């Protein structure tokens, strides 16, 4: 059937959705515009808070850089012997050796600190000044001015010993330039660093202040200590207390936001043009009242329209799908009086459910048949590989006329194959599986006299518990195949016990031998749950048992592989439900 294309008909979901969204969003947008205009007096506060938080982040980044430098110098001066060795040098040779070592150390590590201009070391009693800078980016005269200032500064001011808790960067002015200086000392030697204030403002370059804005540093005397054009040009007042924002400026107004540094005696300040904050807000005042009144009418209408055209049909569809998920395959959705698109979806869903309900039983039965076929095929794969060896033993016994052993061997072989030929069922009683295992062990005992010992422990009350055929015999056969040697006798123990768990009653089957056990690679594969069968037929029995147990029990049964800590031999533990419920439960 050709589906009509519904674009702008009144029953079209597209049409109803667009109309509903327009009815709802138009007044909401108008209300948002009105609120922005009405809140013009608090916009500055909101913007200030936003800038203040952002400014704190950049300030913290600057403080972190300063703290890294200060921590490094405190480490050199306090916890190491690098700086103290200068003041304690007994001879000129020791002094210059320490000086060269300290110079090389600072030269190598100065590049780790981006904003730093130079490290310097000053030995007071020798009046010796050592300068370590990055590729000498400043003029020689500037270095000379800084050196002269620092020497005077050290002689005039007290400084903490290397590991002191005082880590404050001090802003100083040398001629026309502003710097931050931090000095620590150990003994008679001083270690310090200076940074040009304009250099530490680099992180603030990405701060969006707006056109005509500016970021700067101000000292405790309310003076700019970095290059600033706006502060002097527009008469902006810089206050020492920057906990609150304020408006300042003579010819042009600026929003002033600041954040005090935790590592130095300066504030980080942002100057945001007031016109940048209030851009275009005044032009919206003409539509305030109209939008406000219309919003009270449009919003309920839009919500009601969307509910009728979209939400109710969706709720019906989801409610029907939920019933189907819970197992009610006869549920159908009724969407006759709604949009054209939902009618098409409802019709397609109902048709699909009718087809699914018709095919469901057939598909389920086909899956059960396939599963039964796979179980039978897996069970028939377990063939007695020792058949020729057994016939060879009978032949040799006949040659020596040992008729009693021939009778015993033949009877055990008959019972073995009788069990094999009827083992194409999903479950057998535990008693039958154990009898079959005993027959197999008797045959192998005749084959390996004095080299095979075995014992089977099983409570009588578990004899009728259903169990997949050949699961115990397969692991016993695997133990004999891989563990029997002519040097040491092999001991095999099969132990079965009853378990009570929260999930129900369980039966644990433990099979242990005294052989060499699993090798490391094979044990890792088995414990990881990966298939170990290969094209040579090795370990096919293990894979076969695992596959059949997975098909019959699902996640309710488990097999664990390990090597016995006492004997070193292989140990297999299987835990199975005592009432698997056969195929119907699965």
C-alpha positions as CSV (number, residue, x, y, z in Angstrom):
1,X,0.0,0.0,0.0
2,X,1.4,3.4,-0.9
3,X,1.8,5.6,2.1
4,X,0.6,9.2,1.6
5,X,3.1,12.0,2.3
6,X,1.7,14.2,5.0
7,X,3.5,17.5,5.2
8,X,1.2,20.4,6.1
9,X,-2.2,18.7,6.5
10,X,-3.9,19.4,9.8
11,X,-3.5,15.7,10.9
12,X,0.3,15.8,10.2
13,X,2.6,15.3,13.2
14,X,5.1,17.7,11.6
15,X,2.5,20.5,11.4
16,X,1.2,19.9,14.9
17,X,4.7,19.7,16.3
18,X,5.8,23.0,14.7
19,X,2.6,24.7,15.8
20,X,3.0,23.4,19.4
21,X,6.6,24.4,19.6
22,X,5.9,27.8,18.3
23,X,3.0,28.3,20.7
24,X,5.3,27.3,23.6
25,X,8.6,28.9,22.7
26,X,7.4,32.2,21.5
27,X,6.1,33.4,24.9
28,X,9.0,31.7,26.7
29,X,11.5,33.6,24.6
30,X,9.6,36.8,25.1
31,X,9.6,36.2,28.8
32,X,13.4,35.5,28.8
33,X,13.9,38.8,26.9
34,X,11.7,40.6,29.3
35,X,13.5,39.1,32.3
36,X,16.9,40.2,30.9
37,X,15.6,43.7,30.6
38,X,13.9,43.7,34.0
39,X,17.0,42.3,35.6
40,X,19.4,45.0,34.1
41,X,20.3,46.2,37.5
42,X,21.5,42.7,38.6
43,X,23.3,41.9,35.3
44,X,26.4,43.6,36.5
45,X,26.4,41.5,39.7
46,X,26.0,38.2,37.7
47,X,28.7,39.2,35.2
48,X,30.9,40.3,38.1
49,X,30.5,36.9,39.8
50,X,31.3,35.1,36.6
51,X,34.4,37.2,35.9
52,X,35.4,36.9,39.5
53,X,35.3,33.1,39.4
54,X,37.2,33.1,36.2
55,X,39.7,35.6,37.5
56,X,40.2,33.4,40.5
57,X,41.1,30.5,38.3
58,X,43.7,32.6,36.4
59,X,44.9,34.0,39.7
60,X,45.3,30.5,41.1
61,X,47.3,29.6,38.0
62,X,49.6,32.5,38.6
63,X,49.9,31.7,42.3
64,X,50.6,28.1,41.4
65,X,53.5,29.2,39.2
66,X,54.8,31.5,41.9
67,X,54.4,28.8,44.6
68,X,56.4,26.3,42.4
69,X,59.3,28.7,42.2
70,X,59.1,29.5,45.9
71,X,58.9,25.9,46.8
72,X,61.9,25.1,44.6
73,X,64.0,27.8,46.2
74,X,63.0,26.8,49.7
75,X,64.0,23.2,48.9
76,X,67.4,24.4,47.6
77,X,67.9,26.6,50.6
78,X,66.4,24.5,53.3
79,X,66.4,20.8,52.7
80,X,69.6,20.6,50.6
81,X,73.2,21.6,51.1
82,X,73.4,23.5,47.8
83,X,73.0,27.0,49.2
84,X,74.4,26.4,52.6
85,X,77.7,25.2,51.2
86,X,78.4,28.7,49.8
87,X,78.3,30.4,53.2
88,X,80.2,27.5,54.9
89,X,83.0,27.2,52.3
90,X,86.3,27.2,54.1
91,X,88.5,28.0,51.1
92,X,88.1,29.9,47.9
93,X,88.3,26.6,46.0
94,X,85.4,25.1,48.0
95,X,83.5,28.3,47.5
96,X,83.9,28.4,43.7
97,X,83.2,24.7,43.4
98,X,79.9,25.2,45.2
99,X,79.2,28.3,43.2
100,X,79.8,26.5,39.9
101,X,77.7,23.5,41.0
102,X,74.8,25.8,42.0
103,X,75.1,27.8,38.8
104,X,74.9,24.7,36.7
105,X,71.9,23.4,38.7
106,X,70.0,26.6,38.4
107,X,70.8,27.0,34.7
108,X,69.4,23.5,34.0
109,X,66.2,24.0,36.0
110,X,65.3,27.6,35.3
111,X,63.6,26.5,32.1
112,X,61.1,24.6,34.2
113,X,59.5,27.8,35.4
114,X,57.9,29.8,32.6
115,X,57.3,33.3,34.1
116,X,60.7,33.6,35.9
117,X,63.1,36.2,34.6
118,X,66.2,35.2,36.6
119,X,67.6,33.4,39.6
120,X,70.2,35.1,41.6
121,X,72.5,34.1,44.5
122,X,74.2,36.6,46.8
123,X,76.8,35.7,49.4
124,X,76.8,38.5,52.0
125,X,80.2,38.1,53.6
126,X,81.9,37.8,50.2
127,X,79.6,40.4,48.6
128,X,79.5,38.1,45.6
129,X,76.4,38.2,43.2
130,X,75.6,35.3,40.8
131,X,72.9,35.8,38.1
132,X,71.2,32.9,36.2
133,X,68.8,34.0,33.5
134,X,67.0,32.5,30.5
135,X,69.0,33.2,27.4
136,X,69.5,36.8,28.7
137,X,66.2,38.3,27.3
138,X,66.8,41.7,29.1
139,X,69.4,44.3,28.5
140,X,72.7,44.3,30.4
141,X,71.9,47.7,31.9
142,X,68.6,46.4,33.3
143,X,70.4,43.4,34.9
144,X,72.8,45.9,36.5
145,X,70.0,48.0,37.8
146,X,68.3,44.9,39.2
147,X,71.5,43.6,40.8
148,X,72.2,46.9,42.5
149,X,68.7,47.1,43.8
150,X,68.7,43.5,45.1
151,X,72.0,43.9,46.9
152,X,70.7,47.0,48.7
153,X,67.4,45.3,49.4
154,X,69.1,42.3,51.0
155,X,71.2,44.5,53.3
156,X,68.2,46.5,54.4
157,X,65.5,43.9,54.8
158,X,65.3,40.7,57.0
159,X,64.5,37.4,55.2
160,X,63.4,34.0,56.4
161,X,65.8,31.0,56.6
162,X,65.4,28.5,53.8
163,X,62.5,26.3,55.0
164,X,60.5,29.2,56.6
165,X,56.7,29.3,56.3
166,X,56.9,32.9,54.9
167,X,56.7,32.6,51.1
168,X,55.6,36.0,49.9
169,X,56.5,37.6,46.6
170,X,57.1,41.3,47.1
171,X,56.3,43.9,44.4
172,X,59.0,46.4,43.8
173,X,59.6,49.2,41.4
174,X,63.1,49.6,39.9
175,X,63.3,52.8,37.9
176,X,60.2,52.7,35.6
177,X,59.7,48.9,35.7
178,X,57.8,46.7,38.2
179,X,59.0,43.4,39.4
180,X,58.1,40.6,41.8
181,X,60.9,39.4,44.0
182,X,61.2,36.4,46.4
183,X,64.3,35.8,48.5
184,X,65.2,33.0,50.9
185,X,68.5,32.4,52.6
186,X,70.5,29.8,54.4
187,X,73.4,30.9,56.5
188,X,75.1,33.8,54.9
189,X,73.9,33.0,51.3
190,X,70.7,34.3,49.7
191,X,68.8,32.7,46.9
192,X,66.1,34.6,45.1
193,X,64.2,35.1,41.9
194,X,62.6,38.1,40.1
195,X,59.8,38.2,37.6
196,X,58.7,41.1,35.5
197,X,55.1,41.7,36.4
198,X,54.0,41.9,32.8
199,X,55.3,38.4,32.3
200,X,53.0,36.7,34.8
201,X,49.9,38.3,33.1
202,X,50.3,35.9,30.2
203,X,47.6,33.5,31.4
204,X,45.1,36.4,31.5
205,X,45.5,37.0,27.7
206,X,42.7,34.4,27.1
207,X,40.3,36.1,29.5
208,X,37.4,37.4,27.5
209,X,37.0,40.9,28.9
210,X,35.4,42.5,25.9
211,X,36.6,45.1,23.5
212,X,38.2,47.9,25.4
213,X,38.8,45.9,28.5
214,X,42.0,45.2,30.4
215,X,43.6,42.9,32.9
216,X,46.3,44.3,35.3
217,X,48.1,43.9,38.6
218,X,47.8,46.4,41.4
219,X,49.9,46.7,44.6
220,X,48.7,47.4,48.1
221,X,49.2,51.1,47.5
222,X,46.4,50.9,44.9
223,X,48.8,51.5,42.0
224,X,49.1,49.5,38.8
225,X,52.3,47.4,38.7
226,X,51.8,46.3,35.2
227,X,51.4,48.1,31.9
228,X,48.0,49.7,32.1
229,X,46.4,52.2,29.7
230,X,42.9,52.5,31.0
231,X,43.6,53.1,34.7
232,X,45.2,56.5,34.1
233,X,43.3,57.4,30.9
234,X,39.8,57.1,32.4
235,X,40.6,57.8,36.1
236,X,39.8,54.3,37.3
237,X,40.1,53.9,41.1
238,X,41.9,50.8,42.3
239,X,40.9,49.8,45.8
240,X,42.9,47.6,48.1
241,X,39.8,45.6,49.1
242,X,38.7,43.8,46.0
243,X,36.2,41.4,47.8
244,X,33.3,43.3,46.1
245,X,33.0,44.6,42.6
246,X,32.3,48.2,41.8
247,X,31.9,50.7,38.9
248,X,34.6,53.3,38.4
249,X,35.8,55.7,35.7
250,X,35.3,59.3,34.7
251,X,34.7,59.6,31.0
252,X,33.9,55.9,30.6
253,X,32.5,53.4,33.1
254,X,34.2,50.1,33.9
255,X,33.2,47.2,36.0
256,X,36.2,46.5,38.3
257,X,36.7,43.0,39.6
258,X,39.7,41.8,41.6
259,X,41.2,38.8,43.3
260,X,44.0,39.1,45.9
261,X,47.0,36.9,45.4
262,X,47.8,34.3,48.0
263,X,51.5,34.3,47.2
264,X,52.3,38.0,46.9
265,X,51.3,41.5,48.0
266,X,49.3,42.3,44.8
267,X,45.8,42.0,43.4
268,X,44.8,40.6,40.0
269,X,42.3,43.1,38.5
270,X,40.0,43.0,35.4
271,X,38.4,46.1,33.9
272,X,35.3,45.3,31.9
273,X,33.6,48.0,29.9
274,X,30.1,48.6,31.3
275,X,28.8,49.1,27.7
276,X,30.0,45.6,26.9
277,X,27.9,44.1,29.7
278,X,24.7,46.0,28.8
279,X,24.9,45.5,25.0
280,X,21.5,45.9,23.4
281,X,19.5,45.3,26.5
282,X,17.8,48.7,26.6
283,X,16.2,48.1,23.1
284,X,13.9,45.4,24.4
285,X,11.8,47.5,26.7
286,X,9.1,48.2,24.1
287,X,7.8,44.6,23.9
288,X,7.9,43.8,27.6
289,X,4.2,44.1,28.5
290,X,2.8,42.5,25.3
291,X,5.0,39.4,25.7
292,X,4.2,39.1,29.4
293,X,0.4,39.2,28.9
294,X,0.6,36.9,25.8
295,X,2.7,34.3,27.6
296,X,0.0,33.6,30.2
297,X,-2.3,32.6,27.4
298,X,0.1,30.9,24.9
299,X,1.8,28.5,27.3
300,X,-1.3,26.6,28.5
301,X,-2.5,26.3,24.9
302,X,0.8,25.1,23.6
303,X,1.0,22.4,26.4
304,X,-2.5,21.2,25.8
305,X,-1.9,21.0,22.0
306,X,1.3,19.0,22.4
307,X,-0.3,16.7,24.9
308,X,-3.2,15.9,22.6
309,X,-1.2,15.5,19.4
310,X,2.1,13.9,20.6
311,X,2.1,12.8,24.2
312,X,-1.1,10.8,24.4
313,X,-0.4,8.7,21.3
314,X,3.1,8.0,22.6
315,X,1.8,7.0,25.9
316,X,-0.6,4.5,24.3
317,X,2.1,3.1,22.1
318,X,4.5,2.7,25.1
319,X,1.8,1.2,27.3
320,X,1.1,-1.4,24.6
321,X,4.8,-2.1,24.1
322,X,5.2,-2.6,27.8
323,X,2.4,-5.2,27.9
324,X,4.1,-7.0,25.0
325,X,7.4,-7.0,26.9
326,X,5.7,-8.4,30.0
327,X,4.5,-11.4,27.8
328,X,1.0,-10.2,26.6
329,X,1.5,-10.9,22.9
330,X,-2.1,-10.2,22.1
331,X,-2.0,-6.5,23.0
332,X,-2.7,-4.1,20.2
333,X,-2.4,-0.3,20.1
334,X,-5.4,1.9,19.3
335,X,-4.4,5.1,17.5
336,X,-7.3,5.8,15.2
337,X,-8.1,9.4,16.3
338,X,-4.7,11.0,16.2
339,X,-2.1,12.2,13.7
340,X,-1.6,10.4,10.4
341,X,2.0,9.4,11.3
342,X,0.9,7.8,14.5
343,X,-1.9,5.9,12.7
344,X,0.6,4.5,10.3
345,X,2.9,3.5,13.2
346,X,0.0,1.9,15.1
347,X,-1.1,-0.1,12.0
348,X,2.4,-1.3,11.3
349,X,2.9,-2.2,14.9
350,X,-0.3,-4.2,15.1
351,X,0.4,-6.0,11.9
352,X,3.9,-6.8,13.1
353,X,2.6,-8.2,16.4
354,X,0.1,-10.4,14.6
355,X,2.9,-11.8,12.5
356,X,5.2,-12.2,15.5
357,X,2.5,-14.0,17.5
358,X,1.9,-16.4,14.6
359,X,5.5,-17.2,14.1
360,X,6.5,-17.2,17.7
361,X,5.4,-20.8,18.5
362,X,7.0,-22.2,15.4
363,X,10.3,-20.5,16.0
364,X,10.4,-21.5,19.6
365,X,9.7,-25.2,18.8
366,X,12.3,-25.1,16.0
367,X,14.9,-23.7,18.5
368,X,14.0,-26.5,20.9
369,X,14.4,-29.1,18.2
370,X,17.8,-27.7,17.2
371,X,18.9,-27.7,20.8
372,X,17.9,-31.4,21.2
373,X,19.7,-32.3,18.0
374,X,22.8,-30.5,19.2
375,X,22.7,-32.4,22.6
376,X,22.3,-35.7,20.8
377,X,25.2,-34.9,18.4
378,X,27.5,-33.9,21.3
379,X,26.7,-37.1,23.2
380,X,27.3,-39.3,20.2
381,X,30.7,-37.6,19.8
382,X,31.9,-39.3,23.0
383,X,33.2,-42.6,21.5
384,X,35.3,-45.2,23.3
385,X,38.8,-44.5,21.9
386,X,40.1,-47.5,23.9
387,X,37.9,-50.1,22.0
388,X,40.9,-51.5,20.0
389,X,43.0,-51.7,23.1
390,X,40.3,-53.6,24.9
391,X,40.0,-56.1,22.0
392,X,43.7,-56.5,22.0
393,X,43.6,-57.4,25.8
394,X,40.9,-59.9,25.2
395,X,43.0,-61.4,22.4
396,X,46.0,-61.8,24.6
397,X,43.9,-63.2,27.5
398,X,42.6,-65.8,25.0
399,X,46.1,-66.8,24.0
400,X,47.0,-67.6,27.6
401,X,43.5,-69.1,28.2
402,X,42.6,-66.8,31.1
403,X,38.9,-67.4,30.6
404,X,37.8,-65.8,33.8
405,X,39.4,-62.4,32.9
406,X,38.0,-62.8,29.4
407,X,34.5,-63.2,30.8
408,X,34.9,-60.2,33.2
409,X,36.4,-58.0,30.5
410,X,33.7,-59.0,28.0
411,X,30.9,-58.4,30.4
412,X,32.3,-55.0,31.4
413,X,32.7,-54.1,27.7
414,X,29.1,-55.2,27.0
415,X,27.8,-53.0,29.9
416,X,29.9,-50.1,28.7
417,X,28.5,-50.2,25.1
418,X,25.0,-50.9,26.3
419,X,25.2,-47.6,28.2
420,X,26.8,-45.8,25.3
421,X,24.1,-46.9,22.9
422,X,21.3,-45.7,25.1
423,X,23.0,-42.4,26.2
424,X,21.3,-40.3,23.6
425,X,19.0,-38.8,26.2
426,X,19.4,-35.5,28.0
427,X,19.5,-36.9,31.5
428,X,20.2,-40.3,33.3
429,X,20.1,-41.2,37.0
430,X,23.3,-40.7,38.8
431,X,23.3,-44.4,39.7
432,X,23.6,-45.4,36.0
433,X,26.4,-42.8,35.3
434,X,28.4,-44.2,38.3
435,X,27.8,-47.8,37.2
436,X,29.1,-46.9,33.7
437,X,32.1,-45.2,35.2
438,X,32.9,-48.3,37.3
439,X,32.7,-50.5,34.2
440,X,35.0,-48.2,32.4
441,X,37.5,-48.2,35.4
442,X,37.3,-52.0,35.6
443,X,38.3,-52.3,32.0
444,X,41.2,-49.9,32.5
445,X,42.3,-51.7,35.6
446,X,42.7,-54.9,33.6
447,X,44.6,-52.9,31.0
448,X,46.9,-51.3,33.6
449,X,47.2,-53.9,36.4
450,X,48.8,-52.6,39.6
451,X,49.0,-49.1,38.0
452,X,45.4,-47.9,38.5
453,X,43.6,-47.4,41.8
454,X,40.2,-45.8,42.1
455,X,37.4,-45.2,44.5
456,X,33.9,-43.6,44.1
457,X,32.0,-42.1,47.1
458,X,28.4,-41.2,46.6
459,X,25.5,-41.0,49.1
460,X,22.7,-43.4,48.3
461,X,20.0,-40.7,48.5
462,X,21.5,-39.0,45.5
463,X,21.3,-42.1,43.3
464,X,18.1,-41.0,41.5
465,X,19.2,-37.4,40.8
466,X,19.2,-36.7,37.1
467,X,22.5,-35.9,35.5
468,X,23.8,-35.5,31.9
469,X,25.3,-38.8,30.7
470,X,29.0,-39.3,30.4
471,X,30.0,-36.2,32.3
472,X,31.8,-38.1,35.1
473,X,33.2,-40.9,32.8
474,X,34.6,-38.3,30.4
475,X,36.7,-36.6,33.0
476,X,37.8,-40.0,34.4
477,X,38.8,-41.1,30.9
478,X,40.7,-37.8,30.4
479,X,42.6,-38.5,33.7
480,X,43.6,-42.0,32.6
481,X,44.5,-40.8,29.1
482,X,46.9,-38.1,30.3
483,X,48.0,-39.2,33.8
484,X,48.6,-43.0,33.7
485,X,52.3,-43.9,33.5
486,X,54.3,-47.1,33.9
487,X,56.4,-45.5,36.7
488,X,53.9,-44.5,39.3
489,X,50.4,-45.9,40.1
490,X,47.6,-43.5,39.4
491,X,44.9,-42.9,42.0
492,X,41.5,-41.5,41.0
493,X,38.9,-40.4,43.5
494,X,35.3,-39.5,42.6
495,X,33.4,-37.8,45.4
496,X,29.8,-36.6,45.3
497,X,28.1,-34.6,48.0
498,X,24.9,-32.6,48.6
499,X,24.9,-28.8,49.0
500,X,22.2,-26.4,50.2
501,X,22.4,-22.8,48.9
502,X,20.1,-19.8,48.7
503,X,19.4,-20.6,45.0
504,X,18.2,-24.1,45.8
505,X,19.7,-27.6,46.4
506,X,22.9,-28.4,44.5
507,X,25.1,-31.4,44.0
508,X,28.9,-31.1,43.9
509,X,30.9,-33.7,41.9
510,X,34.6,-33.7,42.6
511,X,37.1,-35.8,40.5
512,X,40.7,-35.8,41.6
513,X,43.7,-37.8,40.4
514,X,47.3,-38.2,41.6
515,X,48.9,-37.5,38.2
516,X,51.0,-34.5,37.0
517,X,47.9,-32.2,36.9
518,X,47.1,-29.6,34.3
519,X,50.0,-27.7,32.8
520,X,50.0,-23.9,33.3
521,X,48.8,-22.9,29.9
522,X,46.0,-25.4,29.7
523,X,44.8,-24.5,33.2
524,X,44.8,-20.8,32.4
525,X,42.6,-21.5,29.3
526,X,40.2,-23.7,31.3
527,X,39.8,-21.2,34.1
528,X,39.2,-18.4,31.6
529,X,36.4,-20.4,30.1
530,X,37.9,-20.6,26.6
531,X,37.6,-23.7,24.4
532,X,40.6,-26.0,24.6
533,X,39.6,-28.6,21.9
534,X,41.8,-28.6,18.8
535,X,41.8,-30.2,15.3
536,X,43.8,-33.2,16.7
537,X,41.0,-34.2,18.9
538,X,42.8,-33.3,22.2
539,X,40.6,-32.2,25.1
540,X,37.5,-32.8,23.0
541,X,35.9,-34.5,26.0
542,X,36.3,-31.4,28.2
543,X,34.8,-29.1,25.6
544,X,32.0,-31.7,25.0
545,X,31.0,-31.8,28.7
546,X,31.1,-28.0,29.0
547,X,29.0,-27.5,26.0
548,X,26.3,-30.0,27.1
549,X,26.2,-28.6,30.6
550,X,25.8,-25.0,29.2
551,X,22.9,-26.1,27.0
552,X,21.1,-28.1,29.7
553,X,21.6,-25.9,32.7
554,X,22.5,-22.4,31.4
555,X,24.0,-20.3,34.3
556,X,22.8,-22.6,37.1
557,X,25.7,-25.0,36.8
558,X,29.5,-24.5,36.9
559,X,32.8,-26.3,36.4
560,X,36.0,-25.4,38.1
561,X,39.5,-26.6,37.2
562,X,42.5,-26.6,39.4
563,X,45.5,-28.7,40.5
564,X,45.3,-30.4,43.9
565,X,47.6,-28.8,46.5
566,X,48.3,-32.1,48.3
567,X,48.9,-34.6,45.4
568,X,49.6,-32.1,42.6
569,X,47.1,-33.9,40.3
570,X,44.2,-32.5,38.4
571,X,41.0,-31.6,40.3
572,X,37.6,-30.9,38.6
573,X,34.6,-29.7,40.6
574,X,31.1,-29.6,39.0
575,X,28.2,-28.0,40.8
576,X,24.7,-28.9,39.3
577,X,21.1,-28.4,40.4
578,X,19.6,-31.6,41.8
579,X,16.3,-30.8,40.0
580,X,17.2,-29.4,36.6
581,X,13.6,-29.6,35.4
582,X,14.7,-31.2,32.0
583,X,14.0,-29.2,28.8
584,X,10.7,-27.8,30.0
585,X,12.3,-25.7,32.7
586,X,15.0,-24.5,30.4
